[in-house]
Amino acid sequence: MNLLPVAMTALARRWKRWLQPSLLRRLLLAQIAVVVLLWGAILALFLYDSNRVTDLVRYDKIFDSVITIAQNLAADPARQQEALKAFDMALLETSGDFSSETDKAPVMQVWQRGRLIFNSTTAAPVMHTAVPGRVESVRVGERMWRARMMTSPGLDTRVLLAEPKVLRFSVTVDHRSYYLLPLAISLPFLVFPAWLSVLFALRPWRQVTQETAERGPADLTPLSFEPRHKELQPLVRSINDLLRSVRDRASRERVLIADAANELRTPLDAMRVNVEALKEQTADAGQRELMINLLRSNDRAARLVGQLQQLMRSDEMPQDAVPMRLAFDALVQERIPFVEDLARVRGIGLDFVSEGAVLVFGERESLISMVSNLIENAIKYSPDGGIVTVRVACEPESSKAVLRVTDQGPGIPPELRERVFDRFFRNPDQTQSGSGLGLAIVRSVLNKHGGRIELAAGEDGSGLLATVWLPLSTG
């Protein structure tokens, strides 16, 4: 097996997740940016400090002191060298360097009567300036120096002071090293605490996200989490206002549909009574056939009104409602006689199988509506003389009650098995009449009870198998 494509795919997935905008990463980068800006400010302060400090070569008193030492001790060369050396060490301490051998140390060179009598270090080349008293840039080899030469009034003594171009900035950094070193060492360790602090600070945000994610599509109650943080309060308030607005609008729509369905029942019942009376009074076969078709249409309209009322009742039931403990197997068995007449008309056999007592928590009327719609759909779409099988069992390993309804009808194509749960959607190839609300009612009831439904082909590959799972009662 070639693992390279798998590894590349996993790497691409991780890279894509990393590139996805993240609030946590944004806050972490903001903290790092603040640290970088702080470091930039410190470096800018060093640069300012280095430019603010006057170069050693600009101090006239230093030159005067060296000329005085060289002239007063000219008769005693040993003491003269000792004094010049001590003065040079003082210059080194002033500049921050304690060794004349470093490439950052200033250089002092002294001539007397045309002869070089002192040089700070043998590593430094002998330098000269063009104009005495003026600070000049002198290139010696690959290095640049700031140099200045002063002469005694009698012109017998000359003193040259030179500093490398980078001296002042280096000196400043060295002097502040006891501040910089802890920062440089601790900087890598600041990233993890910053990440941890941001992660901890976002915990209330994650609580809001978790509660929102755990909600079902029909749960429009306000969020129970009440943040104390002023940044989250407007967000939670806006979400609750939106949920309240959607809930009120949905409630008004349900009331409108329920009222319309109730109002339609009366004219439909009156129409049925009148049509049946007209059918009994006429002996014309053609008119009686028209009356029969009209009665069938009336039945379909009455069934649609009934399903609309069922749908509204199932939507109004609270999501967390567990009104009573029910024997689910007995409830299903009780519904069989109510649909036997519908099955008998078409010669369809009903086979009920129960594997024992199955207890669930739920609202009785909603579960009855769900079971009735599943069995009636199976009878409706089964061929004449077919068999509809209804099985009730429990799955202890998953703590679920299971209802399986199998028919021998044309089935539902796999690509439409999810869409048939939409309200008023019907398979375009279906020849049977219907409203497209039966499975929508089933899904609505299951959503309120924490259950689910799955559609598949029958055992022999034909027909339709509808499997329902409901949580078992553990009390």
C-alpha positions as CSV (number, residue, x, y, z in Angstrom):
1,M,0.0,0.0,0.0
2,N,1.4,3.4,-1.0
3,L,1.3,5.6,2.1
4,L,2.5,8.7,0.4
5,P,-0.9,9.8,-1.1
6,V,-2.6,9.2,2.3
7,A,0.1,11.2,4.1
8,M,-0.2,14.0,1.5
9,T,-4.0,14.1,1.9
10,A,-3.7,14.2,5.7
11,L,-1.1,17.0,5.4
12,A,-3.3,19.0,3.0
13,R,-6.3,18.6,5.3
14,R,-4.2,19.9,8.3
15,W,-2.9,22.8,6.2
16,K,-6.4,23.7,5.1
17,R,-7.6,23.7,8.8
18,W,-4.6,25.9,9.7
19,L,-5.4,28.3,7.0
20,Q,-9.0,28.6,8.1
21,P,-9.6,31.8,10.0
22,S,-9.5,31.2,13.8
23,L,-10.4,33.7,16.5
24,L,-8.0,31.8,18.9
25,R,-5.1,32.2,16.5
26,R,-6.1,35.8,15.8
27,L,-5.9,36.7,19.5
28,L,-2.6,34.8,19.9
29,L,-1.1,36.6,17.0
30,A,-2.3,39.9,18.4
31,Q,-0.4,39.1,21.7
32,I,2.7,38.2,19.7
33,A,2.4,41.4,17.7
34,V,2.3,43.4,21.0
35,V,5.5,41.7,22.1
36,V,7.1,42.4,18.8
37,L,6.1,46.1,19.0
38,L,7.5,46.2,22.5
39,W,10.8,44.8,21.3
40,G,10.8,47.3,18.4
41,A,10.2,50.1,20.9
42,I,13.1,48.9,23.0
43,L,15.5,48.7,20.0
44,A,14.3,52.2,18.9
45,L,15.2,53.4,22.4
46,F,18.7,51.9,22.1
47,L,19.2,53.5,18.8
48,Y,18.1,56.8,20.2
49,D,20.3,56.4,23.2
50,S,23.3,55.5,21.0
51,N,22.8,58.6,18.8
52,R,22.2,60.8,21.8
53,V,25.5,59.9,23.5
54,T,28.4,62.1,22.5
55,D,31.3,60.3,20.9
56,L,34.5,60.1,22.9
57,V,36.4,61.9,20.1
58,R,34.3,65.0,20.7
59,Y,35.5,65.6,24.2
60,D,38.3,68.2,24.1
61,K,39.2,67.6,27.8
62,I,40.2,64.1,27.0
63,F,42.8,65.3,24.5
64,D,44.0,68.0,26.8
65,S,44.5,65.4,29.6
66,V,46.4,63.0,27.4
67,I,48.7,65.8,26.1
68,T,49.4,67.0,29.6
69,I,50.3,63.5,30.8
70,A,52.6,62.9,27.8
71,Q,54.4,66.3,28.2
72,N,54.7,66.2,32.0
73,L,56.1,62.7,32.0
74,A,58.3,62.9,28.9
75,A,61.4,62.7,31.1
76,D,60.3,59.4,32.6
77,P,59.1,57.1,29.8
78,A,58.2,54.2,32.1
79,R,55.8,56.4,34.2
80,Q,54.6,58.0,31.0
81,Q,53.6,54.6,29.6
82,E,52.0,53.6,32.9
83,A,49.9,56.8,33.1
84,L,48.8,56.6,29.4
85,K,47.9,52.9,30.0
86,A,45.8,53.8,33.0
87,F,44.1,56.6,31.1
88,D,43.4,54.2,28.2
89,M,41.8,51.8,30.6
90,A,39.6,54.5,32.0
91,L,38.4,55.2,28.4
92,L,37.7,51.5,27.9
93,E,35.5,51.4,31.1
94,T,33.7,54.6,30.0
95,S,32.9,53.0,26.6
96,G,31.7,49.7,28.2
97,D,34.7,47.6,27.0
98,F,37.2,46.2,29.5
99,S,39.7,44.9,27.0
100,S,41.6,46.9,24.3
101,E,41.8,43.8,22.2
102,T,38.1,43.8,21.2
103,D,37.0,45.1,17.9
104,K,34.5,47.5,19.6
105,A,37.1,49.2,21.8
106,P,38.2,52.8,21.1
107,V,41.8,53.4,20.1
108,M,44.1,56.0,21.5
109,Q,47.4,56.8,19.8
110,V,50.0,59.3,21.0
111,W,53.0,60.8,19.1
112,Q,55.7,62.8,20.6
113,R,58.4,64.6,18.6
114,G,57.2,62.7,15.5
115,R,57.5,59.2,17.2
116,L,54.6,56.9,18.2
117,I,54.9,56.4,21.9
118,F,51.6,54.8,22.7
119,N,49.0,52.6,21.0
120,S,46.0,51.1,22.7
121,T,46.4,47.8,20.9
122,T,48.8,46.4,18.4
123,A,45.8,45.1,16.5
124,A,44.8,48.6,15.6
125,P,46.6,50.2,12.6
126,V,48.2,53.6,12.8
127,M,45.7,56.2,11.7
128,H,46.0,59.8,10.5
129,T,43.5,62.5,9.8
130,A,43.7,65.3,7.2
131,V,42.7,68.2,9.4
132,P,43.6,68.4,13.1
133,G,40.6,69.1,15.4
134,R,38.0,67.8,13.0
135,V,36.1,64.4,13.4
136,E,36.7,62.4,10.2
137,S,35.8,59.0,8.8
138,V,38.9,57.0,8.2
139,R,38.9,53.7,6.3
140,V,41.6,51.3,7.3
141,G,41.4,48.0,5.4
142,E,37.7,47.0,5.5
143,R,36.8,48.9,8.6
144,M,35.5,52.4,9.1
145,W,36.6,54.6,12.1
146,R,35.5,58.0,13.5
147,A,38.8,59.6,14.3
148,R,40.0,63.0,15.6
149,M,43.5,64.3,16.1
150,M,44.6,67.1,18.4
151,T,48.0,68.7,18.8
152,S,49.8,70.4,21.6
153,P,50.4,74.2,21.4
154,G,54.1,73.5,20.8
155,L,53.2,70.9,18.1
156,D,55.5,68.4,19.7
157,T,52.7,66.1,20.9
158,R,49.8,64.7,18.9
159,V,46.9,62.6,20.3
160,L,44.4,60.6,18.1
161,L,41.2,59.0,19.4
162,A,39.3,56.6,17.1
163,E,36.1,54.6,17.5
164,P,34.5,52.0,15.3
165,K,31.3,53.1,13.5
166,V,29.2,50.6,15.5
167,L,30.6,51.4,18.8
168,R,27.8,53.3,20.4
169,F,25.0,50.9,19.5
170,S,27.0,47.9,20.7
171,V,27.9,49.7,23.9
172,T,24.3,50.5,24.6
173,V,23.2,46.9,24.0
174,D,26.0,45.6,26.3
175,H,25.0,48.0,29.0
176,R,21.4,46.9,28.9
177,S,22.1,43.2,28.6
178,Y,20.8,42.5,32.0
179,Y,17.4,43.6,30.7
180,L,17.6,42.0,27.3
181,L,18.9,38.6,28.3
182,P,15.9,37.6,30.4
183,L,13.6,38.8,27.6
184,A,15.4,36.9,25.0
185,I,15.4,33.7,27.0
186,S,11.7,34.0,28.1
187,L,10.3,35.0,24.7
188,P,9.9,31.4,23.3
189,F,8.1,30.4,26.5
190,L,5.6,33.3,26.2
191,V,3.8,31.6,23.3
192,F,2.3,28.7,25.2
193,P,1.1,30.7,28.2
194,A,-0.4,33.2,25.8
195,W,-2.2,30.4,23.9
196,L,-3.4,28.9,27.2
197,S,-4.6,32.3,28.5
198,V,-6.5,33.0,25.3
199,L,-8.0,29.5,25.4
200,F,-9.1,29.9,29.0
201,A,-10.5,33.4,28.3
202,L,-12.7,32.0,25.4
203,R,-14.3,29.3,27.5
204,P,-17.6,31.2,28.0
205,W,-17.7,31.7,24.2
206,R,-17.4,27.9,23.8
207,Q,-20.2,27.4,26.3
208,V,-22.5,29.5,24.1
209,T,-21.3,27.6,21.0
210,Q,-21.9,24.2,22.7
211,E,-25.4,25.0,23.8
212,T,-26.3,26.3,20.3
213,A,-24.8,23.2,18.6
214,E,-26.7,20.8,20.9
215,R,-30.1,22.2,20.0
216,G,-32.5,20.6,17.6
217,P,-33.9,22.4,14.6
218,A,-37.2,23.0,16.3
219,D,-35.9,24.2,19.7
220,L,-36.4,27.9,19.7
221,T,-36.3,28.5,23.4
222,P,-33.8,31.2,24.7
223,L,-30.3,30.1,25.6
224,S,-30.0,29.1,29.2
225,F,-26.4,30.3,29.5
226,E,-26.3,33.8,30.9
227,P,-22.8,35.2,30.5
228,R,-21.5,37.8,33.0
229,H,-19.0,39.1,30.5
230,K,-20.0,42.4,28.8
231,E,-18.5,41.2,25.4
232,L,-20.8,38.1,25.3
233,Q,-24.0,39.7,26.7
234,P,-24.9,41.5,23.5
235,L,-24.3,38.3,21.4
236,V,-26.4,36.1,23.7
237,R,-29.1,38.8,23.8
238,S,-29.2,39.1,20.0
239,I,-29.4,35.3,19.7
240,N,-32.3,35.1,22.2
241,D,-34.1,37.9,20.4
242,L,-33.7,36.1,17.1
243,L,-35.0,32.8,18.6
244,R,-37.9,34.6,20.1
245,S,-38.8,36.3,16.9
246,V,-38.6,33.1,14.9
247,R,-40.6,31.2,17.5
248,D,-43.3,33.8,17.5
249,R,-43.5,33.8,13.7
250,A,-43.6,30.0,13.6
251,S,-46.3,30.0,16.3
252,R,-48.4,32.4,14.3
253,E,-48.0,30.3,11.2
254,R,-49.0,27.1,13.0
255,V,-52.1,28.8,14.5
256,L,-53.1,30.1,11.0
257,I,-52.7,26.6,9.5
258,A,-54.5,24.9,12.4
259,D,-57.4,27.4,12.2
260,A,-57.6,27.1,8.4
261,A,-57.7,23.3,8.7
262,N,-60.4,23.4,11.3
263,E,-62.4,25.8,9.2
264,L,-62.1,23.5,6.2
265,R,-63.5,20.5,8.0
266,T,-67.0,22.0,8.2
267,P,-67.5,22.8,4.4
268,L,-65.9,19.4,3.5
269,D,-68.2,17.5,5.8
270,A,-71.2,19.5,4.4
271,M,-70.1,18.8,0.8
272,R,-69.8,15.1,1.6
273,V,-73.3,14.9,3.0
274,N,-74.8,16.8,0.0
275,V,-72.9,14.7,-2.5
276,E,-74.0,11.5,-0.9
277,A,-77.6,12.7,-0.8
278,L,-77.5,13.6,-4.5
279,K,-76.0,10.2,-5.4
280,E,-78.8,8.4,-3.7
281,Q,-81.5,10.5,-5.5
282,T,-80.1,10.0,-9.1
283,A,-80.5,6.8,-11.1
284,D,-78.2,7.9,-13.9
285,A,-75.0,5.8,-14.0
286,G,-72.9,8.6,-15.4
287,Q,-73.9,11.0,-12.7
288,R,-73.4,8.4,-10.0
289,E,-69.9,7.9,-11.2
290,L,-69.2,11.6,-11.1
291,M,-70.6,11.7,-7.5
292,I,-68.3,8.8,-6.5
293,N,-65.2,10.6,-7.9
294,L,-66.3,13.7,-6.1
295,L,-66.5,11.8,-2.9
296,R,-63.0,10.4,-3.4
297,S,-61.7,13.9,-3.9
298,N,-63.5,14.9,-0.7
299,D,-61.9,12.0,1.1
300,R,-58.4,13.1,-0.1
301,A,-59.1,16.7,1.0
302,A,-60.4,15.5,4.4
303,R,-57.2,13.4,4.8
304,L,-55.0,16.3,4.0
305,V,-56.8,18.5,6.5
306,G,-56.4,15.8,9.1
307,Q,-52.7,15.4,8.4
308,L,-52.2,19.2,8.6
309,Q,-53.8,19.1,12.1
310,Q,-51.6,16.2,13.1
311,L,-48.5,18.1,11.8
312,M,-49.5,21.2,13.8
313,R,-50.0,19.2,17.0
314,S,-46.6,17.4,16.6
315,D,-44.9,20.8,16.1
316,E,-46.5,22.3,19.2
317,M,-45.2,19.5,21.5
318,P,-42.1,20.7,23.5
319,Q,-38.9,19.1,22.5
320,D,-38.1,17.9,26.0
321,A,-41.6,16.7,26.8
322,V,-41.8,13.2,28.3
323,P,-45.4,13.1,29.6
324,M,-45.7,9.5,30.4
325,R,-44.1,6.1,30.3
326,L,-45.7,4.0,27.5
327,A,-45.6,0.4,26.4
328,F,-44.6,1.0,22.8
329,D,-45.3,-2.6,21.7
330,A,-48.9,-2.3,23.1
331,L,-49.4,1.1,21.4
332,V,-48.4,-0.3,18.0
333,Q,-50.5,-3.4,18.4
334,E,-53.5,-1.2,19.3
335,R,-53.2,0.7,16.0
336,I,-53.4,-2.5,13.9
337,P,-57.3,-2.8,14.1
338,F,-57.7,0.8,13.0
339,V,-56.0,0.2,9.7
340,E,-57.3,-3.3,9.1
341,D,-60.3,-2.1,7.2
342,L,-58.0,-0.1,4.8
343,A,-55.9,-3.2,4.3
344,R,-58.8,-5.6,3.9
345,V,-60.3,-3.5,1.0
346,R,-57.2,-4.3,-1.1
347,G,-56.6,-7.8,0.2
348,I,-53.4,-6.7,2.0
349,G,-52.2,-8.9,4.9
350,L,-50.9,-7.3,8.1
351,D,-48.2,-9.2,10.0
352,F,-47.4,-7.9,13.5
353,V,-44.4,-9.2,15.5
354,S,-43.4,-8.1,18.9
355,E,-40.3,-9.4,20.8
356,G,-41.6,-8.5,24.3
357,A,-42.4,-5.5,26.3
358,V,-40.8,-2.3,25.0
359,L,-41.1,0.8,27.2
360,V,-40.5,4.4,26.1
361,F,-41.2,7.8,27.4
362,G,-43.3,10.0,25.1
363,E,-46.5,11.8,24.3
364,R,-49.1,9.2,23.4
365,E,-51.1,11.0,20.7
366,S,-48.0,12.1,18.8
367,L,-46.6,8.5,18.8
368,I,-50.0,7.2,17.7
369,S,-49.9,9.6,14.8
370,M,-46.4,8.5,13.9
371,V,-47.2,4.8,13.9
372,S,-50.5,5.3,12.0
373,N,-48.8,7.3,9.2
374,L,-46.1,4.7,8.8
375,I,-48.5,1.7,8.6
376,E,-51.0,3.6,6.4
377,N,-48.3,4.6,4.0
378,A,-47.1,1.0,3.8
379,I,-50.6,-0.2,3.0
380,K,-51.3,2.5,0.5
381,Y,-48.2,1.8,-1.6
382,S,-48.3,-2.0,-1.3
383,P,-49.8,-3.9,-4.3
384,D,-53.2,-5.6,-3.9
385,G,-52.7,-8.9,-2.1
386,G,-49.4,-7.9,-0.7
387,I,-48.1,-8.1,2.9
388,V,-47.2,-5.4,5.3
389,T,-45.0,-6.5,8.2
390,V,-44.8,-4.5,11.5
391,R,-42.1,-5.5,14.0
392,V,-41.3,-4.0,17.4
393,A,-38.2,-4.9,19.3
394,C,-35.6,-3.4,21.6
395,E,-31.8,-3.0,21.3
396,P,-30.3,-3.1,24.8
397,E,-26.8,-2.3,23.6
398,S,-28.0,1.0,22.2
399,S,-30.9,1.5,24.7
400,K,-33.3,2.0,21.7
401,A,-36.8,0.8,20.9
402,V,-37.0,-0.2,17.3
403,L,-40.1,-0.2,15.0
404,R,-39.7,-1.7,11.5
405,V,-42.4,-1.4,8.9
406,T,-41.9,-3.3,5.6
407,D,-44.1,-3.2,2.5
408,Q,-43.9,-4.7,-1.0
409,G,-44.5,-1.5,-2.9
410,P,-42.3,0.2,-5.5
411,G,-40.0,1.6,-2.8
412,I,-38.2,5.0,-2.9
413,P,-35.0,5.6,-4.9
414,P,-31.9,6.2,-2.7
415,E,-31.4,9.8,-3.9
416,L,-35.0,10.7,-2.7
417,R,-35.0,8.9,0.7
418,E,-34.1,12.1,2.5
419,R,-36.2,14.5,0.5
420,V,-39.5,12.6,1.1
421,F,-39.4,13.9,4.7
422,D,-39.9,17.4,3.4
423,R,-43.4,18.7,3.7
424,F,-45.5,18.3,0.5
425,F,-42.7,16.6,-1.4
426,R,-43.7,13.4,-3.3
427,N,-41.8,11.1,-5.6
428,P,-42.4,12.4,-9.1
429,D,-42.7,8.8,-10.4
430,Q,-45.4,7.9,-7.8
431,T,-48.8,7.2,-9.2
432,Q,-50.6,6.9,-5.9
433,S,-52.4,10.0,-4.7
434,G,-51.2,11.7,-1.5
435,S,-50.4,15.0,0.2
436,G,-46.7,14.5,1.0
437,L,-47.2,15.1,4.7
438,G,-47.2,11.6,6.2
439,L,-43.4,11.2,6.5
440,A,-43.0,14.8,7.5
441,I,-45.3,14.1,10.4
442,V,-43.2,11.0,11.3
443,R,-40.0,13.0,11.3
444,S,-41.5,15.9,13.3
445,V,-42.7,13.5,16.1
446,L,-39.3,11.7,16.2
447,N,-37.4,15.0,16.4
448,K,-39.5,15.9,19.5
449,H,-38.8,12.5,21.1
450,G,-35.1,12.3,20.4
451,G,-35.6,9.5,17.8
452,R,-34.7,9.0,14.2
453,I,-35.9,7.2,11.1
454,E,-34.1,5.5,8.2
455,L,-35.5,4.3,4.9
456,A,-34.0,1.4,3.0
457,A,-35.0,-1.3,0.5
458,G,-36.8,-4.4,1.7
459,E,-35.1,-7.7,2.6
460,D,-35.3,-9.0,-1.0
461,G,-34.3,-5.6,-2.5
462,S,-37.9,-4.6,-3.3
463,G,-40.4,-2.6,-1.4
464,L,-39.5,-0.2,1.4
465,L,-38.2,-0.8,5.0
466,A,-38.8,2.1,7.4
467,T,-36.8,1.7,10.6
468,V,-37.6,3.9,13.6
469,W,-35.4,4.2,16.7
470,L,-36.7,5.7,20.0
471,P,-34.9,6.0,23.4
472,L,-35.9,3.2,25.8
473,S,-37.4,4.1,29.2
474,T,-34.7,3.3,31.8
475,G,-36.8,4.2,34.9
